[in-house]
């Protein structure tokens, strides 16, 4: 079977460690010492650097490293009309340094007043084109479930939404509009970053979600319907992937538990082309949920870790790929290789150096070529 457009045998989730100069510039901008235009110039310089670095490493699914973001989700969702940042969110687990993510609340009707990622995409595409290397620009945006999961009836304005059905309809519509804008700007691959399907596999988080939203099985189906509605108008040649994350902040995870509680809905009902799944340690569970994978879909298997600097053992990774393949209808043909998550889901990044990050990515490319051959696009 052929891979969907933009998916490669050696792939990545998307975020990469921010260079020191970029972090310093963003801090200066936050302090009012750099204008938005000046910051954009600095970001452009570092995006150019990271595009070329990815290409040199052998990657062909190319991102901007999320270099223009502080949080993987907030910096997108805050641009939706009707969504505001208010305080911080209480998490099931306290992160390293006591960091708590901003709380996103719905204060009015949700809207999409202008494209959010188009300018970033255009610059990314220009740098790939300038390299002369055949590769695909990958746009990563948070899943629409991220607007709902942590909220309650009290944090979704009742004047705007007396009932939640119109809320979900509006949420799907704004994603349809953003995907349309991205497609017209040349995007052919979008990855939805979703923590919530994975959080519904953690017994404690699942229980807390039921206190907010009712039956967790019904919520899983509701989220699948939401994502399906959000991507329902995409053109046939736009690939949609979904990344399921159990948390990734400064090398810390937040949820545990295998995919079994959501697996059947995830694989059979969710109308995406590719799944980027976390399998880097025992807390991720075994590979048996892959038995629900339909023959026409692929899984990018995150059996390598972005949380630790140590290089994985090549033989062990190949062994795990083959173990996973035994559950897939078409075996290794339906699998690709990646790390379980990005290297910097927030601007602080995980606990390793840039050199260690690139070494891990190079090893991943080498392993993929040994398993599937030199052409990572087939």
C-alpha positions as CSV (number, residue, x, y, z in Angstrom):
1,X,0.0,0.0,0.0
2,X,1.1,3.6,-0.6
3,X,1.5,6.1,2.2
4,X,-0.8,9.1,2.4
5,X,0.6,12.4,1.1
6,X,2.9,13.9,3.6
7,X,3.4,10.8,5.7
8,X,6.9,9.2,5.6
9,X,8.4,6.0,7.0
10,X,10.7,8.1,9.2
11,X,8.4,10.8,10.5
12,X,8.1,13.3,13.4
13,X,5.4,14.8,15.5
14,X,6.5,18.3,14.8
15,X,7.9,20.5,17.6
16,X,11.7,20.9,18.0
17,X,14.0,22.4,20.6
18,X,14.1,26.2,20.3
19,X,17.6,27.7,19.9
20,X,18.8,30.1,22.6
21,X,18.7,33.1,20.3
22,X,15.1,32.5,19.4
23,X,14.0,32.1,23.1
24,X,15.8,35.4,23.9
25,X,14.1,37.2,21.1
26,X,10.7,36.0,22.2
27,X,11.4,37.1,25.8
28,X,12.4,40.5,24.6
29,X,9.2,40.8,22.6
30,X,7.2,39.8,25.6
31,X,9.0,42.7,27.5
32,X,8.2,45.1,24.7
33,X,11.8,45.4,23.6
34,X,11.1,44.0,20.2
35,X,8.2,44.8,17.9
36,X,6.0,42.1,16.4
37,X,7.7,42.8,13.0
38,X,11.2,42.5,14.5
39,X,10.3,39.3,16.3
40,X,8.9,37.9,13.0
41,X,12.3,38.6,11.3
42,X,14.1,36.6,14.0
43,X,11.6,33.8,13.9
44,X,12.0,33.6,10.1
45,X,15.7,33.3,10.4
46,X,15.4,30.4,12.8
47,X,12.7,28.7,10.8
48,X,15.0,28.8,7.8
49,X,17.7,27.2,9.9
50,X,15.4,24.4,11.2
51,X,14.0,23.6,7.8
52,X,17.4,23.0,6.4
53,X,18.5,21.1,9.5
54,X,15.5,18.7,9.1
55,X,16.3,18.1,5.5
56,X,20.0,17.5,6.2
57,X,18.9,14.9,8.8
58,X,16.9,13.0,6.2
59,X,13.4,14.1,7.3
60,X,10.9,14.8,4.5
61,X,7.8,15.8,6.6
62,X,9.0,19.3,7.4
63,X,7.6,21.6,10.1
64,X,8.6,25.0,11.4
65,X,9.5,23.4,14.7
66,X,6.6,25.3,16.2
67,X,9.2,28.1,16.7
68,X,6.5,30.8,16.6
69,X,4.6,29.3,19.6
70,X,5.0,29.1,23.4
71,X,2.3,26.3,23.8
72,X,1.5,23.8,21.2
73,X,-2.3,24.6,21.5
74,X,-2.8,28.0,23.1
75,X,-1.0,30.0,20.4
76,X,-3.5,28.7,17.8
77,X,-6.7,28.6,19.8
78,X,-6.4,32.1,21.3
79,X,-7.0,33.4,17.7
80,X,-10.5,32.1,17.6
81,X,-13.2,34.6,18.2
82,X,-15.0,33.9,21.5
83,X,-12.1,32.1,23.1
84,X,-10.1,33.9,25.8
85,X,-7.2,33.1,28.2
86,X,-8.3,33.4,31.8
87,X,-5.9,32.3,34.6
88,X,-4.3,28.9,34.6
89,X,-5.7,25.4,34.5
90,X,-5.5,22.9,37.3
91,X,-3.9,19.7,36.1
92,X,-4.1,16.1,37.4
93,X,-0.3,16.3,37.7
94,X,1.9,19.2,38.7
95,X,4.5,19.9,36.0
96,X,8.2,20.5,36.4
97,X,8.7,23.8,38.1
98,X,5.0,24.1,38.9
99,X,4.1,25.3,35.4
100,X,0.4,25.3,34.7
101,X,-1.0,25.9,31.2
102,X,-3.3,28.9,30.6
103,X,-7.0,28.2,30.8
104,X,-9.0,28.7,27.6
105,X,-12.6,29.7,28.2
106,X,-15.5,30.3,25.8
107,X,-17.0,33.8,26.4
108,X,-19.0,34.3,23.2
109,X,-19.9,32.7,19.9
110,X,-16.9,30.9,18.4
111,X,-15.6,32.4,15.1
112,X,-12.8,32.4,12.7
113,X,-12.2,36.0,11.7
114,X,-9.0,35.4,9.7
115,X,-6.6,32.6,8.8
116,X,-4.4,31.5,11.7
117,X,-1.6,29.4,10.1
118,X,-1.5,30.5,6.5
119,X,1.3,33.1,6.8
120,X,3.4,30.6,8.7
121,X,2.7,27.9,6.1
122,X,3.7,30.2,3.2
123,X,7.0,31.0,4.8
124,X,7.6,27.3,5.5
125,X,6.8,26.3,1.9
126,X,9.1,29.0,0.6
127,X,12.0,27.6,2.5
128,X,11.4,24.1,1.4
129,X,11.2,25.3,-2.2
130,X,14.4,27.2,-1.8
131,X,16.2,24.1,-0.6
132,X,15.5,22.2,-3.9
133,X,14.7,19.0,-1.9
134,X,11.4,17.2,-2.5
135,X,9.5,17.3,0.9
136,X,6.1,18.1,2.4
137,X,5.2,21.0,4.6
138,X,3.4,19.7,7.7
139,X,1.1,22.0,9.6
140,X,0.3,21.0,13.2
141,X,-2.7,22.5,14.9
142,X,-4.5,21.5,18.1
143,X,-7.5,19.2,17.8
144,X,-10.9,20.9,18.3
145,X,-11.4,18.7,21.4
146,X,-8.9,21.0,23.2
147,X,-11.6,23.7,23.4
148,X,-14.0,21.5,25.3
149,X,-12.3,18.8,27.4
150,X,-11.0,21.0,30.3
151,X,-14.0,23.2,30.3
152,X,-17.3,22.8,32.1
153,X,-20.8,24.2,31.6
154,X,-19.7,27.2,33.7
155,X,-16.8,28.1,31.4
156,X,-18.7,27.9,28.1
157,X,-20.9,31.0,28.1
158,X,-24.5,30.1,28.5
159,X,-25.8,33.3,26.8
160,X,-23.8,32.4,23.7
161,X,-24.6,28.7,24.0
162,X,-27.7,27.8,26.0
163,X,-27.1,24.2,24.8
164,X,-23.9,22.6,23.6
165,X,-25.0,21.4,20.2
166,X,-24.5,24.8,18.5
167,X,-21.2,25.1,20.3
168,X,-19.9,21.9,18.7
169,X,-21.3,23.0,15.4
170,X,-19.5,26.3,15.5
171,X,-16.3,24.6,16.7
172,X,-16.4,22.3,13.7
173,X,-17.1,25.1,11.3
174,X,-14.1,27.3,12.3
175,X,-11.9,24.3,11.7
176,X,-13.5,23.7,8.3
177,X,-12.7,27.4,7.5
178,X,-9.1,27.1,8.6
179,X,-8.5,23.9,6.7
180,X,-10.0,25.6,3.6
181,X,-7.6,28.6,4.0
182,X,-4.7,26.3,4.4
183,X,-5.5,24.2,1.4
184,X,-5.9,27.3,-0.8
185,X,-2.4,28.4,0.5
186,X,-0.9,25.1,-0.7
187,X,-1.2,22.8,2.4
188,X,-1.7,19.1,1.8
189,X,-1.0,17.7,5.2
190,X,-2.5,18.8,8.6
191,X,-1.9,17.1,11.9
192,X,-4.4,17.5,14.7
193,X,-2.6,17.4,18.1
194,X,-5.0,15.8,20.6
195,X,-4.3,14.9,24.2
196,X,-7.9,14.1,25.1
197,X,-8.4,10.7,23.5
198,X,-5.3,9.6,25.3
199,X,-6.3,11.2,28.6
200,X,-9.6,9.2,28.4
201,X,-7.3,6.1,28.6
202,X,-6.0,7.2,32.0
203,X,-8.3,6.0,34.8
204,X,-8.0,9.1,37.0
205,X,-8.4,11.5,34.1
206,X,-11.3,9.5,32.7
207,X,-13.0,9.7,36.0
208,X,-12.5,13.5,36.2
209,X,-13.8,13.9,32.7
210,X,-16.9,12.0,33.6
211,X,-17.5,14.4,36.4
212,X,-17.4,17.3,33.9
213,X,-19.0,15.7,30.8
214,X,-20.8,12.5,31.7
215,X,-20.1,9.0,30.4
216,X,-16.6,8.7,29.0
217,X,-17.6,6.2,26.2
218,X,-20.2,8.7,25.0
219,X,-17.6,11.5,25.2
220,X,-15.2,9.5,23.1
221,X,-17.8,9.1,20.4
222,X,-18.8,12.7,20.6
223,X,-15.1,13.7,20.1
224,X,-14.8,11.5,17.1
225,X,-18.0,13.1,15.6
226,X,-16.5,16.6,16.4
227,X,-13.2,15.8,14.6
228,X,-15.1,14.2,11.7
229,X,-17.2,17.3,11.3
230,X,-14.2,19.5,11.5
231,X,-12.4,17.7,8.6
232,X,-15.5,16.8,6.6
233,X,-15.1,19.4,3.9
234,X,-11.3,18.8,3.3
235,X,-10.5,18.1,-0.4
236,X,-9.6,14.5,-1.3
237,X,-5.9,15.3,-1.7
238,X,-5.5,16.8,1.8
239,X,-4.2,14.3,4.3
240,X,-5.3,14.5,7.9
241,X,-3.3,12.9,10.7
242,X,-4.0,12.9,14.4
243,X,-1.4,12.7,17.2
244,X,-2.4,11.3,20.5
245,X,-0.3,12.7,23.4
246,X,-0.2,11.8,27.0
247,X,1.5,15.0,28.0
248,X,5.0,16.3,27.2
249,X,6.4,19.2,29.2
250,X,10.1,19.3,30.0
251,X,10.4,15.5,29.6
252,X,7.4,14.9,31.9
253,X,4.3,12.9,31.0
254,X,0.8,13.4,32.5
255,X,-1.3,10.4,31.6
256,X,-0.8,6.6,31.5
257,X,-2.8,3.6,30.2
258,X,-3.1,1.8,26.9
259,X,-5.4,2.8,24.1
260,X,-7.9,0.0,24.6
261,X,-10.7,2.2,26.1
262,X,-10.8,4.3,23.0
263,X,-9.3,2.0,20.3
264,X,-12.4,0.8,18.5
265,X,-13.8,4.3,18.1
266,X,-10.4,5.8,17.3
267,X,-9.5,3.4,14.5
268,X,-13.0,2.6,13.1
269,X,-14.9,5.8,13.5
270,X,-12.4,8.6,13.3
271,X,-12.1,9.6,9.6
272,X,-8.4,10.5,9.6
273,X,-5.7,9.0,7.3
274,X,-2.8,8.5,9.8
275,X,-2.4,8.1,13.6
276,X,0.7,9.3,15.4
277,X,0.7,7.1,18.5
278,X,2.8,7.1,21.7
279,X,4.4,3.7,22.5
280,X,7.8,4.7,24.0
281,X,7.4,3.0,27.4
282,X,5.3,0.6,29.4
283,X,2.8,3.2,30.5
284,X,1.6,3.4,26.9
285,X,0.3,-0.2,27.0
286,X,0.8,-3.0,24.5
287,X,0.2,-3.0,20.7
288,X,-3.0,-5.0,20.8
289,X,-5.3,-2.0,20.2
290,X,-3.8,-1.9,16.7
291,X,-6.0,-4.9,15.8
292,X,-8.8,-2.4,15.1
293,X,-6.7,-0.6,12.5
294,X,-8.5,-0.7,9.1
295,X,-6.5,-1.8,6.1
296,X,-6.5,1.6,4.4
297,X,-5.0,3.6,7.3
298,X,-1.5,3.9,8.7
299,X,0.1,4.3,12.1
300,X,3.2,6.3,12.8
301,X,4.6,4.3,15.7
302,X,6.2,6.4,18.4
303,X,8.4,3.7,19.9
304,X,11.4,6.1,20.2
305,X,11.3,8.8,22.9
306,X,11.9,12.5,22.7
307,X,12.0,12.7,26.5
308,X,15.5,11.2,27.1
309,X,18.8,12.0,25.4
310,X,20.0,8.4,25.2
311,X,20.1,6.8,21.7
312,X,17.8,3.8,21.4
313,X,19.1,0.4,20.4
314,X,18.4,-0.2,16.7
315,X,17.7,-3.9,17.1
316,X,15.2,-3.2,19.9
317,X,13.3,-0.6,17.9
318,X,13.1,-3.0,14.9
319,X,11.9,-5.8,17.2
320,X,9.1,-3.5,18.5
321,X,8.1,-2.5,15.0
322,X,7.7,-6.1,14.1
323,X,5.7,-6.8,17.2
324,X,3.3,-4.0,16.4
325,X,3.1,-5.1,12.8
326,X,1.8,-8.5,13.9
327,X,-1.5,-6.7,14.9
328,X,-1.9,-4.8,11.7
329,X,-3.9,-6.3,8.8
330,X,-1.1,-5.5,6.3
331,X,1.8,-5.7,8.7
332,X,4.8,-3.3,8.3
333,X,3.2,-1.8,5.3
334,X,0.8,0.1,7.6
335,X,3.5,1.4,9.9
336,X,6.0,4.2,10.0
337,X,8.5,5.2,12.7
338,X,8.7,8.3,14.9
339,X,9.3,9.6,18.4
340,X,6.3,9.4,20.8
341,X,5.9,13.2,20.7
342,X,7.7,16.4,19.7
343,X,10.9,17.6,21.4
344,X,9.4,20.9,22.6
345,X,5.6,20.9,23.0
346,X,6.1,24.1,25.0
347,X,8.9,26.6,24.5
348,X,11.0,25.2,27.4
349,X,11.6,22.0,25.6
350,X,12.6,18.5,26.8
351,X,15.7,17.7,28.8
352,X,18.2,17.1,26.1
353,X,20.5,19.2,23.9
354,X,19.9,20.2,20.3
355,X,22.8,17.9,19.2
356,X,21.2,15.0,21.0
357,X,17.8,15.8,19.4
358,X,19.3,15.7,15.9
359,X,21.2,12.5,16.7
360,X,18.0,10.8,17.7
361,X,16.2,12.0,14.6
362,X,19.1,10.8,12.4
363,X,19.0,7.4,14.1
364,X,15.3,7.2,13.4
365,X,15.9,7.9,9.7
366,X,18.6,5.2,9.6
367,X,16.4,2.6,11.2
368,X,13.5,3.4,8.9
369,X,15.7,2.9,5.8
370,X,16.9,-0.4,7.2
371,X,13.3,-1.6,7.7
372,X,11.6,-0.1,4.6
373,X,14.3,0.9,2.2
374,X,15.9,4.1,1.0
375,X,12.7,5.7,-0.3
376,X,10.8,6.8,2.8
377,X,7.8,8.0,0.9
378,X,6.6,4.5,-0.1
